[in-house]
Amino acid sequence: MNRRLRRNHTPTFKAKVALAALKGDRTLAQLAEQFDVHPNQITSWKAQLEEGEPMCSVPAAARQPRSQLST
């Protein structure tokens, strides 16, 4: 059995999916099938878009000031 590799979605793709969800003319199940992502992921991206958060995540190490990384 082959295991599916973890996919990294671009911020553009996430925004496209979230905007389609906000539009409201299709169900989450239909959007999930169309974009080949899980419905929970669409809900998460939609919430991020509504809250005005950036559509790309930043690793925790990159959020810390450099002075704290070397200690």
N, C-alpha and C positions, 0 to 999 in steps of 0.2 A: 504494500500500500504506500503510495507516494504522499508525502506530506506537503501541503501548500506552503510556499514561502511567504513570509510576512511582507505585506505590500506597504509601501510608503506613498501616500497620496499627496499630490501637490496642493498648495493653498488654493490655486485656481480651481482645481477639481472639487475641493471641499466647498468652496463658495458656490460653485455651479449647482452642486447637489443641495446645499442649504437653501439657495434661492428657489429651486424647484419645489422644495418642501414648504417654503413660506407661501408660495403661490397658492397651494391648497387645492389644485384641480385634480391631483392624483393621490392615492393613499400611500402610506409609508411602504407597504408591501410592494406596490407597483413600482415605486421609485427604487427600492432595494433591488428588485429584479432587473430594472433597467440599467442601474449603475453598478450592479454586482457588488454591493456592500450590505452589511447587516442593518436592519431597521434601527437598532439602538445607536449605531454610529451616525445615522442621518439625524436622529433626534439630538444627539450631542452637538453635531455641527450646526444644526439649526439654532440651538440655544446659544452657542458661541456667537453666531451672527447677530442674534437678537440683542445680546448683551454688549455687542461692540468689541468683543475680544478678537485678537488676531487669529487668523485661521491656521497658523503654523505654531507648533509647540517648540519651546526652547528648553534644551536639557538643563537640569538643575545646576550642573557645574558651570554652565555659561552664564547663569544668572548671578553668581557670586562674584564679588570684586576680585580682581587678580591677586591683590595682596593677601587675601584669605586662602587662595588656592595653593600657594607655595608653602604654607605652614603645616 
